[in-house]
């Protein structure tokens, strides 16, 4: 049982070991093997690329591996685009450099106890992402008047015009560090103060991603911001950005439930041998008996009780979770004790199962659960095992205030996320069309076909996720120069180790999608980026 966590990680991170002794050796070897000739110069066509600005969230900022750090910024898709723009006469691109090798990782940091974590890397010996030593978020000391990248991690579309969004100790610290005046500036206001002839805007994903990352707890992120408000805010921003005649690109929103963060740990990640399964079933038999006993103690939903029963077998088994949407069986367990069907001690042992059930196929487990599954809920190494997700429900805490189902998404929550994304994408498309009809010159780049192709979705699955079916070939991965790149954070993956943000290869793929659209719309021949020249996931042995 104590090896369960390692088994989960090994099955979660299917990693191929490479003969590299360190991260630096890997970088040097990769660059040496994958050197390519410089692309032939192209033309900017009908575009003026002399001054480019990018507006967005963490995707535009270059946030990756759970942190904003040097290498991530250098490989952000706006910075990669600017490099290709320079080939056709574009000017230098000024980013608000973080000047940190590893950045700051809020997930793994414990500031009160002096633990400052940085970006995560894949440790091949553990076959899991592990944090590096990081630094607190520092201020940008460069020239704020010529900034080009206004990507702010965590920013929602509705935050774009918020004055004082970077207000110290209250606002977004990633904007505080480079805002012209953190007390009064808005992100859009600072961006509009910079000369621009071309822009990219990629915003809106955080308006439903936050709900997904929280395991669907609370519906405020999905209901408070209507599609009408979304379209109004987007239209306002784009109207101001194009008022001086600038052309631009707007990127639509990705299907976040398909990201590795929601796919790496499966619903049936509890791998057991026959002997352990039998031992667990014997130990949990009293729980099943009490659950069934509630039907004679005032509870009248036999179907609900049936889905709560726990049964393990050899092989892969569903994770046992706390589900706060279930009817609380507390009063019915109390009735069993009052009727002397169970003792006070037995009643106390039933507390974790008042709102628990095994997951079912189709439910999504968050990557953050991977570090918890199989660990001891009681926090000790006594002979009595209490592994989380097996004996004690994932999400349950012996401190009542900490209970919650923040580690998985049920089907209803997934549907809400898919619907929100589809609704916002509809607003994006309609807003861009309306502004173009009024004389603007904005190209819409859709990343949705790319996801369908890379994920290898069939037409039925793509339709269920409100995605286009044109590229639904059922074959996972995309081929780039003879190499198949996968939708994960394995060595040939295109995502960073946080399971949400692209790695350098992923950013290069996005940049190439944008370049292809620009070339077609504006008669340009901007050269594409060599994807395989970029590093994939960073790891060490």
N, C-alpha and C positions, 0 to 999 in steps of 0.2 A: 504493500500500500504506500510505503514511503517513497517508492520509485515512480509513483503514478505521475507526478508532475514532470519528471524527465521524459516519461513515455509520451505525454501529451505534447511536450515541446518537440520531441524528435519527429512525431507524426505531423506536427504543425509546420515545422520548418524543414522541408525536405531539401537539404543543402548538400551540394557537391563540394568536397574538400579539394582545394587547389594547393599546389606546392609553393606557397608563398609564406615567408617567415614573418612578415609584418605588413601593416597597412602601407607604409612607404614603399616597400619592395613591390607590392602589388601595383601601386600607382605607376611606378617607373616601368615595370615590365609591361603593363597594359598599354601605356603610351608608346613604348618602343615597338610592340607587336602591331599596334593599330595605327601607326603613322600613315597619313593619307596626303595626297597632293592637295594644295590649296585650290579651292574652287575657281573656275574661270569667272572673270568679272562679268556682271550682268548689267542691267539697266533698271532704273526706277520707274520707267514708263511714265504714266500720267501723275505720279505721286511726287510730292515734295517731302523728303525724309530728312530734311536738314535739322529738324528739332522734334524728337520723339519723346512722349511721356506715356507711362503705363500707370493705370489706376486699378487697384484690386485688393484682394485679401492676401492670405499667406501664400497662395499659389503664385501670385505676381511677385511677392517679396522674395521668394526662394526658400521659404521655410521648408525644412526637410529633416527627417530623422528625429523629430520631436523638438527641433530647435532652429533658431535663425543663426546661421554661422557662415563663415567666409566662403567655403566651397559651395554651399547652397546658394548664396547670393550670386556668386560668379556664374553659376549654371542656371539661374532663373530664366524662364523663357523670354522675359523682356530683355535681359542682358544678351541672351543668345541672338534674339532678333536684331538688337542694335549692332551686334557684330556683323551680321549679314547686311544690314543697311549700310554699314560703313563701306562695304565693298562697292556699293552703287552710289556713293557720295554722301551717305548719312554722316551726321556729326557724332562727336563723342557722347556717351551716355553716362550720366552721373548718378550712381546709386548711393543711398545713405549707408555707407559701409558700417558693418557691425564691429569689425576689427576684433573678432574672436574666433579662435581656431575651432572651438567646440560649442560656443553659444550657451544659452541657458535653457534647460529642460525642466519645465514646471512640474511635469508628471513625476519625475524621480527626485526632485529636490526637496530638502527639508531645511529651509533657511533657519528656523528657530534652533535647530541642532547642528548648524554649521555645514550641512550637506548641500553643496551646489553642484548639481549634475548638468552635463552637457549632452550633446547629440548622442544618439544610440548607434552602435555598430553591431554587426553580427559576430558573435564569438563562436567560432567553429567548434571549440571544445565543449561548449554548453549547448550549441545549436540553438541559440536564442539571442535576441537583441539585448545588449547591456549598455548602460550609460557610461559616458566618459566623464572626466572632471570638467566642469564648466565654469562660467563666469556670470555674474549678474548683468542684466541688460544695461549697457552703457550709452551715453549720449553721443550723438553724431557731431563731430567737430569740423566737418567740411563745409563747403559753400552751399547753403540752403537755397540760394536764389537760382541755382542752375540745376536743381535736382530733376531727374528723369523718372525715377521709380517711386511711385506713391503707393506701393503695395503695403498694406498694414495687416498683419496677422490678426485674425479675430473679427475683422470689420464686416458688418452687414451693409446691405445697400442703404438702409435707412440711416446709417451712421455717417454717410458720405458728406452730408452738408451740416453736420452737428457742430456748432461752435464749441470750442473748449473740449473737443473729443480727446485731446491729449493732456487735459488738466492734471498736473502732478498729483500722484498718489490716489487719484480718483478715476482718471480717464485711461485710455489704452496706452500702456507703456511703450508699445512699439511705435506709436505716433508721437508720444511725448518726446522721444529721443531726437526726432528730426523736424518737429513742427516749427514753423516760423515763430509762432507765439503759442505755447501749449495752453495758455489760459483762454485764448480767444479763437485760435485758428480752427478751421474745418479742413478736412483732407482735400475736398474739392476746391475750396478757396485757395489753398496753398498751390494746388496744381494749376489752377487758372492763372496764377500770378507768374507762371513760367511761360516763356515763349514756346509755342508748339505749332507744328504743321501736321503732325500725325499722332494718333493716340491708340492705345488698346485699353479696353475696359472689360474686366472679368470679375463680376460681383454677383452675389445672390445665393451662392452655395451655403454660406454660413446661416442663412435664414431657415434652413432645414437640417443642416449638418449637426448643429448643436443639439437638437432634439434627438437625432440618431446616436450621437456619441454619449448621450445621457441614458441610453437604453430606453428611450421613449418616455421617460419620466416627465410628466407635466406637458400639457399640449399648448402652452403659450407661444412657443416659437412658430407653431404651425397655424395658429388661429388669429393671433393679434395683428399680423401683417397680411392684409388682404392682397389679392392680385391687382386690385384697383390702386391701392396705395403703392404697391411695387411698381406698377407701370407709371404712375405719376412721378415717383422719385427717379426712376430711370430716365423718363422723358425730360425731366428738369435737368439732370446731369448732362445728358447728351445734347440738349439744346444749347447749354452754355459751352460745352466743349467744341461744338461745331460753329459757334457764333462768329468766329474769325475766319471761317472757311476751311478749317482743318478737316481732313478725311480721318477716318478711324475704323477700327475693328471692334466689334462686340462679340464675346465668346459666350455660348450658352452653357447650361449647367449640367454637370455630370451626374450619373446615377449612383449616389453614394453607397447604397446598400450592396453594390457589387465590389466595393473597395476591399482590399485585403484585410482591413481592420474588422470587417464583418464576415469574412470568409475563411480566415486562417484557422480558427478554432471551430470545429464542427459541433453540431448539436449532440452527437453521440461520441464525444471524445473520451469517455471513460472506458479504457481498455482493461479487461479483467481476464484472469485465467479461471478455469472451472472451479478450483478449490476456493479461491477468493470470493467468487460469485456466490457459492454455496454458503460460505461463512457470513457474508453480508446479508443474504436472505434470512438466515437463521437469526441474526442479530436484530433485523428490522421487522421480524414477523409480528412483534407486539405493536409496532406502529400501524401496520396494515389491519390488524385486528381492531385497534382503537378507531381507525378511520371508518371501517365498516360498522363498528358499534355506534357511531353517531347517527346512523339511520334509525336506530331504535331509541335515540336520545333526543329526538326533536328535529333532526335535519331530514329533509325530504327529497334531496337531489341525488339519486343513485348514480346518474351519469357522471356527475361531478366527482363523487367519491371514487368511481372506477378509474378516472384519469389521474387520481392522486396516488393510487397504489404503487408501491415500489417493488420492482422485480428485476434482478440482475441475472445475466447469463454469460457464458464464455464468449469473448469477443468484444465488440464495440457496444457500449451502452449509453443511453441518454443521460445527460447531466441533470441532477436533481437541483431545482431552483426554488427560491422564494418568489412568489408571484403575488404582489399586493392587490391584484385585481380579483383574486379568488375571494370567495366568502370566507370570513374569518371563523374558524371552527372553535375558537376559544370557549364560547358558552356551551357548546355541545360536549367538548371534552370535560368541562366543569360538571355537566350533568352526569357524565359517566362516573366521575369521582363521587358526586353526591349520592348516586345510586349504588355506590360501593362496587361498581364493576371494575374499577381500577383503584390503586392506592394513591396516596398523595405523592409518593416518590415517582410512581409511573406517570401521574399527571404532569409533574414537573418536566419529565423527560420528553413529553409530547409538545412542548412549547415551539420547537423549531418547525413542527409539521402542521401548525395551525393554518398556514397559507403556503403550502409547498406542493410541487408536482414535478414529474420528469418532463423534460422538453420533448417536443415531437418534431418529426421531419419537416423541414421548411422554416423552422425558427432559426434566427441568426444569433450567434454568440459573439460578443465583442472581444477584440484582441486582449483587452485589459484583463479579461477573465483568465487568460492563460497563465498568468503569474500567481493565481490564487488557487486554481483547481488542484485538489490533492493535498494541499497544505492543511495543517492541523487547525481546526476551528477553535480548540481550547488553548492553543498556543503553547502546549507542552509536548514532551516526548514520552509521556506515560504509555503504559502498555495498551491502554484503551484508545484505539484509533478513532478520530473524529474528522476524517478528510472532507474538505469542503467540496461540494458538488457530488458527493457520493453518500455520505452518512448525514452530513449537515448541509442543508440547501445553500447553494450559491446565492449570495445576497442577504442571507440571514446573519444577524449579529446578536450575540448575547447582550449587547447594548441596544435596547429596543429602538432608540432614535436612529440608529445606523441601518435599519432594515430597508430593503428596497430591491426592485428588480432592474437595477441599472446595468446588468451585465448581458441582457439579451433583448432581442426585438421579436415580439410575437407577430402573427400575420396581420393583425389590425394595425399595429404600429408601422409595419413595413408599407402597408397600403397607404397610410397617411403620408408617409415620406415620399413615396412614388407620386402620389397625387399632387403634393405640394410642389415637387420639382417640375412635373408636367405643366402645372398651372403657371408657375413662374416662367417657364420656357415659352409658354404661349404668350405671356405678356411681353417677353423680350422680343420675340419675333414680330408681334403686332406693333410694338413701339418703334422698332427699327424701320419697319415698312412705312409707318405713318410719317416718320421724320424724313425718310428718303422721298416720299411723295411730295413733301413740302420743300424739297430742295437740298436736303442734306446728302452727304455721300458717305454712307456707313455700310461696311460689309459685315454680315453675320457669319460667324464661323461656328459650326456645330461639331462638338466633340462626341456626340452620341453615336454616330455610326462607327467611330473609332473604338468605342467601348464595346459595341456589339461584336465587332470583328475580333478584337483582342480577347474577349471573354469566351468566344466560341459559342454564343447563344444560338439556339434554334429559334424559328419564327414565333413559336407559341410563347417561349419564355420572354423574348424581346417584347412581344405585345403586352404580356402581363406586367412588364416593367415600364410600360409607356415609352418604348424605344422603337426606332425605325427598324424594319425587318429587311431592308435591302442588302445589308452586309451580313445577315445571319446565316453563316455557313456551318455552324456546329463544330468548327475546328478551333480549339483554344490556341491563343498566341498569334502574333503577327510576324511575318518574315521580313527581315531587313538585311539586305545584302547577304542572303544565304543563312542568316542566323535567326532562329525563332526566339522572339522575346515574349515573355510571359507576364500575365497580370498579377504579379506578386512581388515579393522582395527576396526571392532566391537570386543566385548570381546572375541569371539571365532575365531577371525581372525588371520592370520599369518603375516600380514604386520604391520609396525609401523605407527604412525599417520602422517608421511609425505606422505604416499600413494605410496612410491617407494621402500623403503628398508624393509627387513624382520624385524619382532620383534624376541625375543629370540626363540619362538616356530618355526618361519620360518627358522631361522638359524639352529636349530636342525634338521629340516626336510632335509635341504640341506646337512648338515653333514652326515646324515644317508644315503642319496643317494650316497655320495662319499664313505662311508664305505662299502656299499653293493657292489659297483664296485670293490673296493680294495680287498675285501674278495674273490670275484669270480675270479679275475685276478691273485692274488698272493698267493692263497691257505692259506689265513689268516682267523682268526676268531676274528677280532676286535669287541668288543661289541658295539651295537648301543646305541643311547642316548634315554632316556625317554623324549619324546617330551612334554607330559603333565606336567612333573615336572618343565618345564620352564614357566616363566611368558608370558602372551600374551601382549596385549596393556596395557599401564599404564594409569589409569584414577583416577579422584577424584570427589567427590560430591561437 
